[in-house]
Amino acid sequence: CPDASQDPNPQPASSRRRHLHRAPLSSPGTTRRPHSPASCSYQSAFAKEEKSYQDAHSPLFPCINHCRRLAAFFSPPAVSRKNNSMDYASSETTVMPLDLLREITNDFSEERRIGSGSYGKVYLGVHQHGKRIAVKILYDMPGIDDEQFQNEFNNLTRLRHQNIVRLVGYCHNIQEIQVEYKGKLVLAEKTHRALCLEYMSNGSLDKYLSGNEDVFLVLVGILIYHFKNLELENSPNLVLQMSVIDMIGRQAME
Ligand SMILES: Nc1ncnc2c1ncn2[C@@H]1O[C@H](COP(=O)(O)OP(=O)(O)OP(=O)(O)O)[C@@H](O)[C@H]1O
């Protein structure tokens, strides 16, 4: 049974990354029901991710989101996208029900929290079959969070590189909850957004770099050098950008 609470279309992706438009997340009056985990084929995605997990031993791996943002900055706008986020997502990025995320993170317990950033808290999720992922629950930031989620989702989905952590799933769940308002119980919507990433067991790159600027420069150079291999869409600008990145990376490594 399809999961009505697990909105498969968090935001219609616009045709160009830098010109996103907001749209209703669901039709008014949509009934939201508990999801059926059986309806989600997330396990097959993890089978495909097996090799990535095995390769994730480089100390460069933890430098994830900063690399993604840097790469997203250099990447060209998306073209010819259908007006649907699921079309935008790769086949390896799957919907992850909120209940599943609760289950694998011990209900987002403090013991499972591995960090937090400007946009949310990060938890270690351990599946029944032992596979580990990082679950980043985004903060509820009224007004702009849907667009931020769409931006982050689009950027993460389009990047594929052996040295950049992969987005393996996402969750966009709207719950109807009862809250007290002016002495009365009213229904309110609570939105849960999460990005599920490969788990990097070495943690954040920060702890390797503190107080060592030379190492930092070298590592950034290597990372930039590797961006030339990103599977991004072709454009004349991209060729120029990649050659510049290549040059910077080479110089940093020398
Ligand atoms: N995929 C991951 N695997 C393992 N640990 C992770 C992963 N993603 C994040 N973390 C941990 O969670 C912390 C917070 O990460 P997050 O991406 O939320 O913020 P940030 O990028 O470090 O900071 P900001 O978002 O403020 O720029 C990281 O420092 C790291 O320790």
The ligand as a Gaussian input file, in Angstrom:
#p B3LYP/6-31G(d) Opt

LIG

0 1
 N       27.904000      10.729000       6.338000
 C       28.413000      10.897000       7.566000
 N       29.091000       9.894000       8.165000
 C       29.599000      10.056000       9.411000
 N       29.486000      11.186000      10.123000
 C       28.823000      12.220000       9.567000
 C       28.248000      12.134000       8.271000
 N       27.645000      13.303000       7.988000
 C       27.847000      14.081000       9.058000
 N       28.542000      13.444000      10.012000
 C       28.920000      13.968000      11.337000
 O       27.972000      14.939000      11.725000
 C       28.601000      16.210000      11.879000
 C       27.671000      17.275000      11.383000
 O       27.556000      17.139000      10.007000
 P       26.677000      18.159000       9.179000
 O       26.773000      17.766000       7.769000
 O       25.320000      18.254000       9.762000
 O       27.305000      19.565000       9.474000
 P       28.628000      20.203000       8.910000
 O       28.665000      20.077000       7.418000
 O       29.785000      19.620000       9.673000
 O       28.424000      21.685000       9.341000
 P       27.509000      22.783000       8.653000
 O       26.284000      22.113000       8.100000
 O       27.184000      23.692000       9.776000
 O       28.354000      23.396000       7.603000
 C       29.908000      16.098000      11.120000
 O       30.865000      16.940000      11.683000
 C       30.285000      14.648000      11.270000
 O       30.924000      14.443000      12.502000

